[in-house]
């Protein structure tokens, strides 16, 4: 039920943006929750005439509920057979038909006149290729190491749905894999359950989607090799102002308040290089070596090779630049 504050917010959003589409493709930023996606969205949104849709499929948010299209997580799972509704909804957002979904007028990088959109999405992994084709989108796929991502999360709202998903069982998960997954779900610790959720959330895009023309970026490489990462994103997305992207990299994201005290302390450091290194490596002292090995056993169960044991950054094939720091002892 809408309260007065939400009513006023939706009213302001509806009149705070005038949007006409240009000939440039809209941007779809897919990521795992707590993977740095707000920060990267704001880096991309630094460009002139861009607007952003922040988690338009997060059913916990009042604006998504107001659309009356998706009321539960089940509504955006493959079994819902809601593909047409999902695609039509995105196309309507592209055309600014749901004006109350616009960014808040006082939030970072808000603009009145826009002609290109960025969608930050944490769900509908099974439809990435359909979205790219039917919504004429450029796909930016953001990676972050599964352990710090999981340590940053409090809930895994779709984990049980994934495990019980007939769609995944019929297409991607064998009976032997499912047996092991259910064992982890019933007897594993919270970290292990979170890693299972991370694997499900990334399985289709990393292993089964047609992703040759996507841009894979990682939280770690953007921090450690910022200028070259911005250049790669700018080239792929046809951006004009890399300097604005570089400025945005050094500004904490809007949701920094959701971070733990360790991260907030690191963000106060004035040493830019040391701060970035600390953000990449800080998770290491929070878990044991056995915990780390158990997490990578789970990635092995899903046959995902995007990160590897005792390494902070993605494996080589998911790096944009060969001079990004590779070994732990170099950090």
C-alpha positions in Angstrom: 0.0 0.0 0.0 1.3 3.4 -1.0 2.1 5.9 1.8 2.2 9.7 1.4 5.9 9.7 0.9 5.8 7.2 -1.9 2.9 9.0 -3.6 4.9 12.2 -3.6 8.1 10.4 -4.8 6.2 8.8 -7.7 4.6 12.1 -8.6 8.0 13.9 -8.7 9.6 11.1 -10.7 6.8 11.2 -13.3 7.5 14.9 -14.1 11.3 14.9 -13.6 12.4 13.4 -16.9 11.8 14.0 -20.6 13.1 11.1 -22.6 13.4 10.6 -26.4 15.3 7.6 -27.7 18.5 8.1 -29.8 19.9 5.7 -32.4 22.4 4.4 -29.8 21.6 1.1 -28.1 20.3 1.1 -24.6 22.6 -0.6 -22.0 21.7 -3.6 -19.9 24.0 -4.0 -16.9 23.6 -7.6 -15.5 25.1 -8.4 -12.2 24.7 -10.3 -8.9 23.4 -8.4 -5.9 26.1 -6.8 -3.9 28.5 -7.2 -6.8 29.3 -3.4 -7.2 26.5 -2.9 -9.8 25.2 0.4 -8.3 28.8 1.8 -8.5 29.2 0.7 -12.1 25.8 1.9 -13.0 26.7 5.3 -11.7 30.0 5.3 -13.6 28.1 4.6 -16.8 25.4 7.1 -15.9 28.1 9.9 -15.7 27.7 10.4 -19.5 25.5 13.1 -20.8 21.8 12.4 -21.6 21.8 9.0 -19.9 19.1 7.9 -17.5 19.1 4.7 -15.4 16.6 2.2 -14.2 17.8 0.7 -10.9 16.6 -2.9 -10.4 13.3 -2.7 -12.3 12.7 -6.4 -11.5 13.3 -6.2 -7.7 9.8 -7.2 -6.5 10.6 -5.9 -3.0 10.6 -2.4 -4.3 7.4 -0.3 -4.2 7.8 1.1 -7.7 8.0 -2.4 -9.2 5.0 -3.5 -7.2 3.1 -0.5 -8.5 3.5 -1.8 -12.1 1.3 -4.8 -11.0 3.2 -7.1 -13.3 5.6 -8.9 -10.9 4.4 -9.4 -7.3 6.8 -12.2 -6.3 10.1 -13.7 -7.2 8.3 -16.6 -8.8 6.8 -14.2 -11.4 10.3 -13.6 -12.9 11.5 -17.2 -12.8 11.5 -19.3 -16.0 8.6 -21.4 -14.9 6.3 -18.4 -14.9 6.3 -18.3 -18.7 6.3 -14.5 -18.5 8.8 -13.9 -21.3 6.4 -11.7 -23.3 5.3 -9.7 -20.3 9.0 -9.1 -19.3 10.1 -8.0 -22.7 7.1 -5.8 -23.2 7.7 -4.2 -19.8 11.4 -3.4 -20.7 10.3 -1.9 -24.0 7.8 0.2 -22.2 10.5 1.4 -19.9 12.7 2.2 -22.9 9.9 4.4 -24.2 9.4 6.0 -20.8 5.8 4.7 -20.5 6.2 4.0 -16.7 7.2 7.5 -15.7 7.1 6.7 -12.0 10.0 4.3 -12.6 12.3 7.2 -13.4 15.2 7.9 -11.1 14.5 10.1 -8.2 15.1 13.8 -9.2 17.6 14.5 -6.5 19.7 11.3 -7.0 23.2 11.3 -8.4 23.4 11.8 -12.2 19.7 12.6 -12.6 18.9 14.6 -15.8 15.8 16.1 -17.1 16.5 15.5 -20.8 17.8 12.0 -21.7 18.0 9.9 -24.8 19.6 6.7 -23.7 18.9 4.3 -20.8 20.9 2.0 -18.5 19.1 -0.9 -16.9 20.7 -2.4 -13.8 19.3 -5.9 -13.5 19.9 -8.7 -11.0 17.4 -11.2 -12.2 15.9 -12.8 -15.4 19.3 -14.4 -16.3 17.5 -16.8 -18.6 16.4 -14.0 -20.9 19.6 -12.1 -21.5 19.8 -13.1 -25.1 16.2 -12.3 -25.8 16.5 -8.9 -24.2 19.6 -8.1 -26.2 17.8 -9.0 -29.4 14.3 -7.8 -28.8 15.2 -4.7 -26.9 18.2 -3.8 -29.1 20.6 -3.7 -26.2 24.3 -3.7 -25.4 25.1 -6.2 -22.6 27.6 -5.3 -19.9 28.0 -8.3 -17.6 29.6 -7.4 -14.3 31.5 -9.9 -12.3 32.7 -9.9 -8.7 34.5 -12.6 -6.8 31.8 -14.9 -5.3 33.1 -14.9 -1.7 33.1 -11.1 -1.0 29.8 -10.8 -2.9 28.3 -13.5 -0.7 29.8 -12.0 2.5 28.1 -8.7 1.6 24.6 -10.3 1.3 22.1 -11.0 4.0 19.5 -12.9 2.0 19.3 -15.1 -1.1 15.6 -14.7 -2.0 15.6 -16.9 -5.1 17.8 -19.8 -3.8 15.0 -22.2 -3.0 13.3 -21.4 -6.3 16.5 -22.1 -8.2 17.0 -25.5 -6.4 13.4 -26.5 -7.1 13.3 -25.1 -10.6 12.2 -27.7 -13.2 13.6 -25.5 -15.9 17.1 -25.7 -14.5 16.8 -29.4 -13.8 15.6 -30.1 -17.3 18.3 -28.0 -19.0 21.3 -27.3 -16.9 21.5 -29.3 -13.6 22.0 -33.1 -13.6 20.4 -35.3 -10.9 23.9 -35.9 -9.4 24.6 -32.2 -9.2 21.2 -31.5 -7.7 21.8 -34.2 -5.0 25.0 -32.4 -4.0 23.3 -29.0 -4.2 20.5 -30.1 -1.9 23.0 -31.5 0.6 24.7 -28.1 0.7 21.4 -26.4 1.1 20.4 -28.6 4.0 23.7 -29.0 5.8 26.0 -26.2 4.6 26.8 -22.9 6.3 25.5 -19.5 5.1 28.6 -18.8 3.0 28.2 -22.1 1.1 24.5 -21.5 0.5 25.3 -18.0 -0.7 27.9 -19.4 -3.2 25.2 -21.9 -4.5 23.0 -18.9 -5.1 25.8 -17.0 -6.9 26.4 -20.0 -9.1 22.8 -20.3 -10.1 22.6 -16.6 -10.8 25.6 -16.7 -13.1 25.3 -20.2 -14.6 23.3 -19.4 -17.8 25.0 -16.2 -18.7 28.5 -17.6 -18.2 28.0 -21.1 -19.6 25.0 -21.3 -21.9 24.1 -17.8 -23.3 25.5 -16.5 -26.6 27.8 -14.0 -25.0 30.5 -13.4 -27.6 29.5 -9.8 -28.2 28.9 -8.9 -24.5 31.4 -6.8 -22.6 32.5 -8.7 -19.5 33.9 -6.4 -16.8 34.8 -7.1 -13.2 34.6 -5.1 -10.0 38.2 -6.0 -9.3 39.6 -5.0 -12.7 37.7 -1.7 -12.7 39.3 -0.9 -9.4 42.8 -2.1 -10.2 43.1 -1.0 -13.8 40.6 1.9 -13.9 41.7 3.9 -16.8 42.0 1.0 -19.3 38.7 -0.4 -18.0 36.9 2.9 -18.6 38.4 3.0 -22.1 37.1 -0.5 -22.8 33.6 0.4 -21.6 33.6 3.7 -23.4 34.6 2.1 -26.7 32.1 -0.7 -26.4 29.2 1.7 -25.5 30.3 4.6 -27.7 30.7 7.0 -24.8 32.3 10.4 -25.3 33.7 11.4 -21.9 36.1 9.0 -20.2 37.1 11.7 -17.8 33.7 11.7 -16.3 33.9 8.0 -15.9 37.2 8.2 -14.1 35.8 10.9 -11.8 32.9 8.6 -11.0 35.1 5.7 -10.1 36.5 7.5 -7.1 33.1 8.4 -5.8 31.3 5.9 -3.5 28.1 4.5 -4.8 24.7 5.8 -3.6 24.2 2.6 -1.5 27.5 2.8 0.3 25.5 3.0 3.5 24.7 -0.7 3.0 28.4 -1.6 3.4 29.9 -3.0 6.6 32.1 -1.0 8.9 35.3 -2.4 7.4 34.4 -1.1 3.9 33.4 2.3 5.3 36.7 2.5 7.1 38.6 1.6 3.9 36.7 4.3 1.9 38.1 6.9 4.3 41.7 6.3 3.1 43.2 9.1 1.1 45.7 6.8 -0.6 43.8 5.9 -3.8 45.9 2.9 -4.8 45.9 1.3 -1.3 42.2 1.9 -0.9 41.4 0.1 -4.2 43.7 -2.8 -3.3 42.1 -3.1 0.1 38.6 -3.2 -1.4 39.6 -6.1 -3.6 41.5 -8.1 -0.8 39.6 -7.3 2.4 37.5 -10.5 2.3 40.5 -12.8 2.6 41.0 -12.4 6.4 37.3 -13.1 7.1 37.3 -16.7 6.1 39.6 -19.8 6.6 41.5 -21.5 3.8 39.1 -24.5 4.3 36.1 -22.2 3.8 37.7 -20.8 0.6 38.3 -24.3 -0.7 34.7 -25.4 0.0 33.5 -22.4 -1.9 35.5 -23.3 -5.0 34.4 -26.9 -4.7 30.9 -25.5 -5.2 32.0 -23.5 -8.3 33.5 -26.8 -9.6 30.2 -28.5 -9.0 28.6 -26.0 -11.4 31.7 -26.2 -13.7 32.2 -22.4 -13.4 35.8 -21.3 -14.1 35.4 -17.5 -13.8 37.3 -17.3 -10.5 39.9 -19.7 -9.0 41.2 -20.6 -5.6 43.7 -18.2 -4.0 43.3 -15.5 -6.6 41.4 -12.2 -6.1 40.6 -11.4 -9.7 38.9 -13.3 -12.5 40.6 -16.0 -14.6 42.5 -14.7 -17.6 39.7 -15.2 -20.2 37.4 -12.8 -18.2 40.0 -10.1 -17.9 40.0 -7.2 -20.3 43.7 -6.3 -20.0 46.8 -8.5 -19.6 48.5 -6.0 -17.3 45.9 -6.1 -14.6 47.6 -7.4 -11.5 47.2 -11.2 -11.4 48.8 -12.7 -8.3 47.9 -12.2 -4.7 51.6 -11.5 -3.7 51.6 -8.6 -6.2 48.8 -6.9 -4.4 
